[in-house]
């Protein structure tokens, strides 16, 4: 019987194998995107390395958040929820962020992480051929998200030192296909915060050219000097993305939100349905339980990060050939260096020495000549990491 089937098998097998190959084809738009330079460093590091590469607060979450999530789960709230998130949390987020500009719960959508929110906004608002202005140095996913939506990422410069958007550079890169401008405030990786002058200039560009601003404000809780300037006052021309991961030190919960005007919100909810159906139910109740008293928690967390910022800035500026102006927000240090080495090779030398950081080149074409260090780690790790940085820098200078 088996021998009788051989001719049939021989004729079918190539067709079957060819079908498998075709079914496993990877989309070109994904193949065109490189793996994150941040993740590459982790793959190469030894387990006992000092990790100043990941923007993950080492603080404990508010007890009220954990209690709220556990209670919700025990009470049976483990099923699908509304696509836009539970209304009490949407209302609570609106109340919390009305400190910047009056908004209502219907303007808020809860998302499965801030990163998902950014992806959903680009998928909902970018068509093939659209151009998206992306900051550099800037967070690694803005450009790829534009490409995944069929658009084109066009990088604009941030100024040296204070890392403000270079308005002249932005204006020179606007074309008839430009439909979106990404702004990160406070900024990852630089720690820069937007000035009033820059804010007004960006709003003018948006109004004059009909360009939507996608404002990533996930670090709004951590501004050390001055005040946070939010695009929530500009919902006629901006969509604002935020998150709870950094605010409450619950990165593993993957919880974020989008705030927009009502017209855009309907389409964002439609987009989210096709991404995840609904956000994490128990986690939403945890966030809801913690949000009314979160300000006290944030004040303490901000002071902790401020002390760490001052420490890492002091240590970096003591190293010959490295320089940094104290960042005003987030929890990243993005110093420049003047050594004859690329940022990727410099970061590799640090990994070999036991310190994980991220090369500036991972953050777009204008990030070269810098390294990013996260000071979301305790002071002892920062000190040990800066010892390694200092010794490695000396060795590089001697070459």
TIMIMI-638878 format. One record per residue (C-alpha): x, y negated, z negated; residue in one letter. Coordinates in steps of 0.05 Angstrom, whole numbers, padded with zeros to 5 digits, always signed. Layout:
XYZA;...
//
This chain:
+00000+00000+00000X;+00056-00048-00019X;+00093-00034+00046X;+00029-00046+00084X;+00024-00115+00052X;+00095-00136+00068X;+00080-00167+00136X;+00023-00207+00106X;+00066-00230+00047X;+00122-00250+00093X;+00075-00293+00134X;+00040-00325+00075X;+00100-00337+00028X;+00134-00393+00070X;+00067-00429+00075X;+00056-00422+00000X;+00126-00447-00017X;+00120-00505+00031X;+00054-00523-00002X;+00088-00525-00070X;+00142-00570-00043X;+00091-00618-00014X;+00048-00618-00077X;+00109-00636-00119X;+00128-00697-00078X;+00145-00757-00121X;+00118-00825-00099X;+00171-00870-00068X;+00149-00929-00111X;+00170-00888-00173X;+00234-00863-00141X;+00254-00935-00127X;+00254-00952-00201X;+00317-00934-00241X;+00315-00903-00310X;+00317-00954-00366X;+00387-00976-00385X;+00365-00976-00458X;+00348-00902-00457X;+00414-00884-00422X;+00453-00909-00482X;+00414-00863-00529X;+00426-00803-00486X;+00501-00814-00489X;+00507-00830-00564X;+00527-00782-00619X;+00475-00768-00673X;+00514-00806-00727X;+00521-00870-00686X;+00501-00938-00713X;+00437-00954-00676X;+00429-01027-00659X;+00398-01011-00592X;+00325-01000-00607X;+00275-01055-00623X;+00240-01016-00678X;+00230-01047-00747X;+00257-01003-00803X;+00206-01032-00851X;+00148-00992-00881X;+00079-01008-00853X;+00028-01043-00898X;-00003-00992-00945X;-00072-01017-00925X;-00059-00996-00853X;-00040-00925-00872X;-00098-00920-00920X;-00147-00945-00867X;-00123-00896-00815X;-00123-00836-00862X;-00193-00853-00887X;-00220-00860-00817X;-00192-00793-00797X;-00219-00759-00860X;-00287-00791-00848X;-00290-00758-00780X;-00274-00818-00737X;-00231-00776-00690X;-00274-00778-00627X;-00274-00823-00566X;-00289-00895-00579X;-00309-00955-00536X;-00262-00966-00477X;-00245-01037-00501X;-00236-01016-00573X;-00283-01020-00633X;-00319-01086-00638X;-00299-01100-00711X;-00225-01097-00692X;-00236-01140-00630X;-00270-01192-00674X;-00215-01187-00726X;-00161-01198-00674X;-00199-01258-00647X;-00204-01287-00716X;-00130-01276-00730X;-00107-01308-00664X;-00157-01366-00666X;-00102-01402-00705X;-00073-01417-00636X;-00138-01430-00598X;-00211-01411-00610X;-00227-01342-00581X;-00281-01290-00591X;-00281-01215-00596X;-00307-01208-00525X;-00241-01239-00502X;-00201-01182-00534X;-00187-01111-00510X;-00150-01062-00555X;-00098-01021-00516X;-00055-00959-00527X;+00009-01001-00538X;+00032-01069-00513X;+00070-01034-00457X;+00005-01002-00432X;-00028-01070-00436X;+00025-01100-00390X;+00018-01042-00341X;-00058-01048-00340X;-00055-01123-00327X;-00009-01114-00268X;-00049-01056-00240X;-00113-01096-00246X;-00086-01161-00216X;-00030-01144-00166X;-00043-01122-00095X;+00008-01092-00047X;+00052-01148-00020X;+00040-01195-00079X;+00102-01225-00110X;+00112-01227-00186X;+00161-01276-00217X;+00198-01239-00272X;+00246-01269-00324X;+00318-01248-00327X;+00345-01233-00377X;+00278-01201-00392X;+00244-01139-00417X;+00259-01079-00373X;+00188-01060-00353X;+00162-01124-00322X;+00194-01113-00254X;+00179-01039-00249X;+00106-01052-00267X;+00100-01100-00209X;+00131-01049-00162X;+00085-00993-00188X;+00026-01037-00171X;+00052-01044-00099X;+00079-01114-00110X;+00149-01143-00107X;+00189-01165-00167X;+00225-01232-00159X;+00272-01250-00216X;+00279-01321-00242X;+00334-01346-00287X;+00332-01364-00360X;+00380-01420-00379X;+00444-01405-00416X;+00446-01414-00491X;+00373-01428-00509X;+00345-01383-00454X;+00289-01428-00429X;+00255-01413-00362X;+00295-01447-00307X;+00239-01488-00277X;+00278-01508-00214X;+00296-01435-00201X;+00223-01415-00210X;+00198-01468-00162X;+00250-01448-00110X;+00225-01376-00110X;+00151-01389-00104X;+00122-01367-00037X;+00053-01359-00007X;+00054-01288-00035X;+00069-01307-00107X;+00009-01290-00150X;+00037-01278-00221X;+00089-01308-00267X;+00112-01267-00327X;+00131-01304-00390X;+00158-01271-00453X;+00154-01314-00516X;+00191-01300-00562X;+00236-01264-00514X;+00265-01194-00512X;+00325-01189-00504X;+00347-01261-00518X;+00307-01281-00580X;+00293-01347-00545X;+00228-01384-00559X;+00191-01429-00511X;+00198-01504-00519X;+00139-01552-00511X;+00172-01580-00449X;+00179-01511-00417X;+00108-01492-00436X;+00079-01553-00403X;+00122-01543-00340X;+00098-01471-00333X;+00026-01491-00342X;+00034-01544-00289X;+00064-01494-00240X;+00007-01446-00253X;-00046-01499-00242X;-00013-01530-00181X;+00002-01464-00145X;-00056-01421-00169X;-00009-01370-00202X;-00032-01328-00260X;+00012-01327-00321X;+00020-01261-00357X;+00045-01280-00426X;+00078-01226-00468X;+00073-01251-00539X;+00084-01187-00579X;+00137-01221-00622X;+00094-01280-00641X;+00098-01261-00715X;+00173-01271-00717X;+00191-01343-00703X;+00245-01370-00751X;+00250-01443-00731X;+00194-01486-00705X;+00127-01456-00686X;+00101-01405-00637X;+00073-01437-00574X;+00018-01392-00547X;-00015-01388-00478X;-00081-01372-00514X;-00100-01444-00502X;-00094-01431-00427X;-00141-01372-00414X;-00166-01405-00351X;-00098-01389-00320X;-00064-01339-00368X;-00073-01269-00394X;-00040-01257-00462X;-00012-01191-00485X;+00003-01176-00558X;+00015-01116-00603X;+00013-01088-00673X;+00075-01044-00667X;+00124-01099-00687X;+00076-01138-00730X;+00060-01079-00776X;+00121-01035-00763X;+00077-00980-00733X;+00113-00969-00667X;+00093-00896-00666X;+00018-00913-00668X;+00023-00945-00599X;-00028-01001-00609X;-00032-01066-00572X;-00083-01115-00543X;-00099-01161-00485X;-00134-01228-00491X;-00165-01260-00429X;-00225-01299-00405X;-00290-01260-00397X;-00286-01254-00321X;-00218-01221-00323X;-00236-01180-00384X;-00290-01141-00346X;-00238-01117-00296X;-00186-01102-00349X;-00236-01057-00386X;-00250-01022-00320X;-00175-01011-00311X;-00166-00985-00381X;-00222-00934-00372X;-00182-00903-00316X;-00118-00904-00357X;-00139-00876-00424X;-00215-00878-00432X;-00207-00908-00502X;-00154-00926-00553X;-00135-00885-00615X;-00195-00887-00662X;-00162-00874-00731X;-00106-00922-00715X;-00156-00977-00697X;-00187-00970-00766X;-00118-00973-00797X;-00102-01038-00762X;-00171-01065-00779X;-00160-01050-00853X;-00093-01086-00854X;-00106-01146-00810X;-00143-01191-00860X;-00083-01192-00907X;-00027-01185-00856X;+00000-01255-00864X;+00032-01240-00932X;+00066-01178-00902X;+00091-01218-00842X;+00121-01273-00886X;+00163-01221-00923X;+00183-01185-00859X;+00202-01250-00826X;+00247-01269-00884X;+00281-01201-00881X;+00295-01209-00807X;+00318-01281-00815X;+00372-01258-00864X;+00394-01203-00817X;+00395-01253-00759X;+00441-01299-00798X;+00487-01242-00815X;+00494-01215-00744X;+00503-01285-00715X;+00558-01300-00765X;+00594-01235-00751X;+00589-01242-00675X;+00615-01314-00675X;+00676-01291-00715X;+00698-01248-00655X;+00744-01281-00605X;+00712-01283-00537X;+00641-01274-00561X;+00589-01328-00574X;+00516-01334-00593X;+00469-01391-00611X;+00423-01367-00668X;+00360-01338-00635X;+00296-01370-00659X;+00250-01310-00651X;+00240-01235-00644X;+00296-01192-00675X;+00349-01189-00620X;+00418-01219-00613X;+00441-01230-00542X;+00513-01256-00545X;+00556-01273-00485X;+00627-01248-00477X;+00685-01271-00432X;+00723-01206-00425X;+00743-01175-00358X;+00693-01118-00364X;+00621-01106-00343X;+00567-01105-00396X;+00552-01032-00378X;+00625-01012-00388X;+00629-01053-00452X;+00567-01018-00479X;+00597-00951-00460X;+00661-00966-00499X;+00618-00984-00559X;+00579-00919-00553X;+00644-00880-00553X;+00664-00917-00616X;+00597-00901-00650X;+00554-00963-00638X;+00491-00962-00595X;+00472-01027-00561X;+00444-01046-00493X;+00483-01077-00435X;+00457-01144-00411X;+00453-01117-00340X;+00395-01073-00362X;+00353-01136-00367X;+00357-01158-00295X;+00408-01192-00250X;+00420-01251-00296X;+00434-01210-00358X;+00506-01193-00340X;+00560-01219-00387X;+00517-01204-00449X;+00501-01148-00497X;+00436-01138-00535X;+00437-01118-00609X;+00374-01106-00649X;+00375-01131-00721X;+00313-01091-00739X;+00363-01048-00778X;+00387-01058-00849X;+00446-01103-00867X;+00494-01046-00881X;+00484-01018-00811X;+00492-01088-00781X;+00558-01097-00818X;+00584-01029-00797X;+00562-01042-00726X;+00596-01109-00723X;+00660-01077-00750X;+00658-01030-00690X;+00643-01087-00643X;+00701-01128-00670X;+00751-01071-00663X;+00727-01052-00594X;+00730-01125-00570X;+00802-01130-00595X;+00820-01066-00556X;+00787-01092-00493X;+00823-01159-00498X;+00891-01124-00503X;+00880-01085-00438X;
//
